Amino acid sequence: MTDATIVDAPLRDATFAANRATGRIALSVTAASGQSRRARVHEAGSLRVRFPNSTNTARLEAVVVNTAGGMAGGDRFDVEIDVGPDARFCLTSAAAEKIYRSLGPDTQVGVKLTVGPGATLAWLPQETILFDRARLRRTIDLDLAHGAGVLLAEGIVFGRSAMGETVAWGHLFDRWRVRVGGELVFAETTRLDGEIAQRLSETAIAAAGAAIASVLKLPGDEDAAAAIRDRQQSFIGEVGVSAWNGLALARLVAPDGAALRHDLIAVLTTWGAGMLPRLWLN
């Protein structure tokens, strides 16, 4: 090893770090006179948030925009949402988020959601698309007060099948933690590492499906689960649903992103998301 190699290694690492994208959104929503309004909005880096119906509305709607045009290894993005008592808030994204190939580091996404008493949150970003050799580490922490409600949906598509893309190898770490009144009521971690295509082909994982999603409804009960089961004939992929301890959870597996979108819309409509954001229907 030459002296030049020793000197160039830290310089290369510093150059790589300086070219990574970062973004952060922190916002709060309050309710007054039957209307939900933004109280505080903070934007940093390449994340922006826009409000297409910010006046005279019972439910405030927001759209997150990533001006970086996607995420790659070493990027870091954070979203913090605080929905105040009795407020109603719906958040979506301007487009499906793309996670590109990594040279080693993870793409890191951190989400912290707080929902006050009597408030409702619909967390409905469009799907996340993983490219081959992408590395995504995402954490979602949701804290609800007693009497709060949430509908939370996250979909992941492994490659754009319409363009002949597959995800042969990569890394996915997706951790959810949900608390009500400070008590942990739901915790799970999804991890796919290494030969993702091979893992997805296994019957017990995705049976060769290329798109997955989870939808959490709280409060949720057996009636909510039964409403999804009643629609089984309308789904393109497979949808399983269960309810316990005051929440309901739907799992979706589909052959591609278009099929997943179809089934997600059916689940969200059944579970009373109200009118879906227009971006979901374009």
C-alpha positions as CSV (number, residue, x, y, z in Angstrom):
1,M,0.0,0.0,0.0
2,T,1.4,3.4,-1.0
3,D,1.3,6.6,0.9
4,A,-1.0,8.0,-1.8
5,T,-3.5,5.2,-1.1
6,I,-3.5,5.9,2.6
7,V,-4.1,9.7,2.0
8,D,-6.7,9.1,-0.6
9,A,-9.0,6.8,1.5
10,P,-10.1,9.5,4.0
11,L,-10.3,12.1,1.3
12,R,-12.6,9.7,-0.7
13,D,-14.8,9.1,2.3
14,A,-15.1,12.8,3.0
15,T,-16.0,13.5,-0.6
16,F,-18.6,10.8,-0.5
17,A,-20.2,12.1,2.7
18,A,-20.2,15.7,1.4
19,N,-22.3,14.5,-1.6
20,R,-24.9,12.7,0.3
21,A,-28.5,14.1,0.4
22,T,-30.1,15.0,3.7
23,G,-33.6,16.2,4.4
24,R,-35.9,16.9,7.4
25,I,-39.5,17.9,7.8
26,A,-41.0,18.8,11.2
27,L,-44.5,20.1,11.4
28,S,-47.4,20.3,13.8
29,V,-51.2,20.5,13.1
30,T,-53.8,22.1,15.4
31,A,-57.6,22.3,15.4
32,A,-59.7,25.4,15.9
33,S,-63.4,26.1,15.1
34,G,-63.8,22.7,13.4
35,Q,-60.8,23.3,11.0
36,S,-57.3,21.7,11.0
37,R,-54.4,24.0,10.3
38,R,-50.7,23.9,10.2
39,A,-49.2,25.5,13.3
40,R,-45.4,25.0,12.6
41,V,-43.5,23.9,9.6
42,H,-39.8,23.3,9.4
43,E,-38.0,22.2,6.2
44,A,-34.3,21.4,5.7
45,G,-32.2,19.9,3.0
46,S,-34.0,18.3,0.0
47,L,-37.4,17.6,1.7
48,R,-40.3,20.0,1.2
49,V,-43.9,19.8,2.2
50,R,-46.8,21.5,0.4
51,F,-50.5,22.0,1.4
52,P,-52.9,21.8,-1.5
53,N,-56.0,22.5,0.6
54,S,-54.7,24.5,3.5
55,T,-57.8,26.7,4.2
56,N,-61.4,26.0,5.2
57,T,-61.0,22.3,5.7
58,A,-61.8,19.9,8.5
59,R,-58.9,17.6,7.4
60,L,-55.6,19.2,6.4
61,E,-53.7,17.5,3.6
62,A,-50.0,17.7,3.0
63,V,-47.7,16.4,0.2
64,V,-44.0,15.6,0.8
65,V,-41.7,16.4,-2.1
66,N,-38.1,15.1,-2.3
67,T,-36.2,17.5,-4.5
68,A,-33.2,15.1,-4.6
69,G,-35.2,12.9,-7.0
70,G,-34.6,9.8,-5.0
71,M,-32.5,8.3,-2.2
72,A,-29.1,6.5,-2.3
73,G,-26.7,4.9,0.1
74,G,-25.5,7.3,2.8
75,D,-28.5,9.6,2.4
76,R,-30.5,10.5,5.6
77,F,-34.1,11.7,5.7
78,D,-36.3,12.4,8.8
79,V,-40.0,13.3,9.2
80,E,-41.6,14.4,12.4
81,I,-45.3,15.0,12.6
82,D,-47.3,16.2,15.6
83,V,-51.1,16.2,15.2
84,G,-52.7,18.1,18.0
85,P,-55.9,17.3,19.9
86,D,-59.0,16.9,17.7
87,A,-57.0,17.8,14.5
88,R,-57.4,15.7,11.3
89,F,-54.3,15.3,9.1
90,C,-53.5,13.3,6.0
91,L,-50.0,13.1,4.5
92,T,-48.9,11.6,1.2
93,S,-46.0,12.0,-1.2
94,A,-45.7,13.6,-4.6
95,A,-44.5,10.3,-6.2
96,A,-43.3,6.9,-5.4
97,E,-39.9,7.2,-3.5
98,K,-37.0,5.5,-5.3
99,I,-34.1,3.9,-3.4
100,Y,-31.1,3.5,-5.7
101,R,-28.1,1.2,-5.6
102,S,-25.7,1.7,-2.7
103,L,-22.0,1.5,-2.7
104,G,-22.1,0.3,0.9
105,P,-23.9,2.6,3.4
106,D,-27.6,2.3,4.1
107,T,-30.2,4.9,3.0
108,Q,-31.7,5.9,6.4
109,V,-35.2,7.1,6.9
110,G,-36.6,8.0,10.3
111,V,-40.3,8.8,10.9
112,K,-41.7,10.0,14.2
113,L,-45.5,10.5,14.4
114,T,-47.4,11.8,17.4
115,V,-51.2,12.0,17.5
116,G,-53.1,13.8,20.3
117,P,-56.5,12.9,21.9
118,G,-59.4,12.9,19.5
119,A,-57.1,13.5,16.6
120,T,-56.7,11.4,13.5
121,L,-53.7,10.8,11.2
122,A,-53.7,9.2,7.7
123,W,-50.1,8.4,6.8
124,L,-50.4,7.5,3.1
125,P,-47.2,8.0,1.2
126,Q,-47.0,6.4,-2.2
127,E,-45.0,3.2,-2.6
128,T,-41.2,2.9,-2.0
129,I,-39.4,1.4,-5.0
130,L,-36.2,-0.5,-4.3
131,F,-33.6,-0.9,-7.1
132,D,-31.1,-3.7,-7.3
133,R,-28.5,-3.5,-4.6
134,A,-30.3,-0.8,-2.7
135,R,-29.9,-0.7,1.1
136,L,-32.8,0.8,3.1
137,R,-33.0,1.2,6.9
138,R,-36.3,2.7,8.0
139,T,-37.8,3.2,11.4
140,I,-41.3,4.4,12.1
141,D,-42.3,5.4,15.7
142,L,-45.9,6.2,16.3
143,D,-47.2,7.6,19.6
144,L,-50.9,7.9,20.1
145,A,-52.9,9.4,22.9
146,H,-55.9,7.5,24.2
147,G,-58.8,8.4,21.8
148,A,-56.6,9.1,18.8
149,G,-56.9,7.3,15.5
150,V,-54.5,6.4,12.7
151,L,-54.5,4.7,9.3
152,L,-50.9,4.0,8.3
153,A,-49.9,2.4,5.0
154,E,-46.5,1.6,3.6
155,G,-45.8,-0.3,0.4
156,I,-42.5,-1.6,-1.0
157,V,-42.0,-2.6,-4.6
158,F,-38.9,-4.6,-5.5
159,G,-37.9,-3.3,-8.9
160,R,-40.0,-1.9,-11.7
161,S,-41.3,-5.0,-13.4
162,A,-42.7,-3.1,-16.4
163,M,-39.1,-2.2,-17.2
164,G,-37.8,-5.7,-16.7
165,E,-36.1,-4.8,-13.4
166,T,-35.6,-7.1,-10.5
167,V,-33.9,-6.8,-7.1
168,A,-31.5,-9.7,-7.1
169,W,-29.6,-8.5,-4.0
170,G,-30.0,-5.8,-1.4
171,H,-30.9,-5.0,2.2
172,L,-34.1,-4.0,3.8
173,F,-34.6,-3.2,7.5
174,D,-38.0,-1.8,8.4
175,R,-38.9,-1.4,12.0
176,W,-42.3,-0.2,13.3
177,R,-43.1,0.7,17.0
178,V,-46.6,1.8,18.0
179,R,-47.6,3.1,21.5
180,V,-50.9,4.2,22.9
181,G,-50.8,6.2,26.0
182,G,-47.1,5.4,26.3
183,E,-47.8,1.6,26.2
184,L,-46.3,-0.5,23.4
185,V,-49.1,-2.1,21.5
186,F,-47.5,-3.1,18.2
187,A,-43.9,-3.9,17.3
188,E,-42.4,-5.6,14.3
189,T,-39.3,-5.6,12.2
190,T,-39.0,-6.7,8.6
191,R,-35.6,-7.7,7.4
192,L,-34.5,-9.0,4.0
193,D,-30.8,-9.3,3.4
194,G,-28.6,-10.6,0.6
195,E,-30.3,-12.5,-2.2
196,I,-33.7,-10.8,-2.0
197,A,-35.1,-12.2,-5.2
198,Q,-34.5,-15.7,-3.9
199,R,-36.0,-15.0,-0.5
200,L,-39.1,-13.4,-2.1
201,S,-39.6,-16.6,-4.2
202,E,-40.1,-18.7,-1.1
203,T,-43.7,-19.6,-0.4
204,A,-43.6,-18.5,3.2
205,I,-42.3,-15.1,2.4
206,A,-43.9,-13.7,-0.9
207,A,-44.4,-16.7,-3.2
208,A,-42.6,-14.9,-6.0
209,G,-44.4,-11.6,-5.4
210,A,-42.5,-8.5,-6.2
211,A,-44.4,-6.0,-4.0
212,I,-45.5,-6.0,-0.4
213,A,-47.4,-3.6,1.9
214,S,-48.8,-3.3,5.5
215,V,-51.8,-1.2,6.5
216,L,-52.4,-0.6,10.2
217,K,-55.8,0.7,11.5
218,L,-56.1,1.9,15.0
219,P,-58.7,1.6,16.5
220,G,-59.5,-1.5,14.7
221,D,-61.6,-4.6,15.5
222,E,-62.9,-7.8,14.0
223,D,-65.6,-6.0,12.0
224,A,-62.8,-4.0,10.3
225,A,-61.0,-7.2,9.5
226,A,-64.2,-8.8,8.2
227,A,-64.8,-5.9,5.8
228,I,-61.5,-6.7,4.1
229,R,-62.2,-10.4,3.9
230,D,-65.5,-9.6,2.2
231,R,-63.6,-8.0,-0.6
232,Q,-61.2,-10.9,-1.3
233,Q,-62.6,-11.6,-4.7
234,S,-61.7,-8.1,-5.9
235,F,-57.9,-8.3,-5.0
236,I,-55.3,-9.0,-7.6
237,G,-52.7,-10.2,-5.2
238,E,-53.0,-11.8,-1.7
239,V,-54.4,-9.9,1.2
240,G,-54.5,-11.2,4.8
241,V,-56.0,-9.4,7.7
242,S,-56.3,-9.8,11.4
243,A,-57.4,-7.9,14.5
244,W,-56.4,-8.0,18.1
245,N,-56.0,-5.7,21.1
246,G,-57.9,-2.8,19.5
247,L,-56.0,-2.7,16.2
248,A,-56.4,-4.2,12.7
249,L,-53.6,-5.1,10.4
250,A,-53.7,-6.0,6.7
251,R,-50.8,-7.6,4.8
252,L,-50.5,-7.4,1.1
253,V,-48.4,-9.3,-1.5
254,A,-48.7,-8.6,-5.2
255,P,-47.0,-9.6,-8.4
256,D,-46.0,-6.0,-9.2
257,G,-46.4,-2.4,-8.2
258,A,-49.6,-1.8,-10.3
259,A,-51.3,-4.7,-8.6
260,L,-50.2,-3.6,-5.2
261,R,-51.6,-0.1,-5.9
262,H,-54.9,-1.6,-6.9
263,D,-55.2,-3.6,-3.7
264,L,-54.0,-0.8,-1.4
265,I,-56.6,1.5,-2.7
266,A,-59.3,-1.2,-2.1
267,V,-58.1,-1.7,1.5
268,L,-57.8,2.0,2.3
269,T,-61.2,2.8,0.8
270,T,-62.8,0.0,2.8
271,W,-61.2,1.2,6.1
272,G,-62.7,4.7,5.7
273,A,-59.7,6.8,4.7
274,G,-62.3,9.2,3.3
275,M,-61.4,10.6,0.0
276,L,-57.9,9.4,-0.9
277,P,-55.3,12.0,-1.9
278,R,-55.8,12.9,-5.6
279,L,-52.2,11.9,-6.2
280,W,-53.1,8.3,-5.4
281,L,-55.7,8.2,-8.2
282,N,-53.6,9.8,-11.0
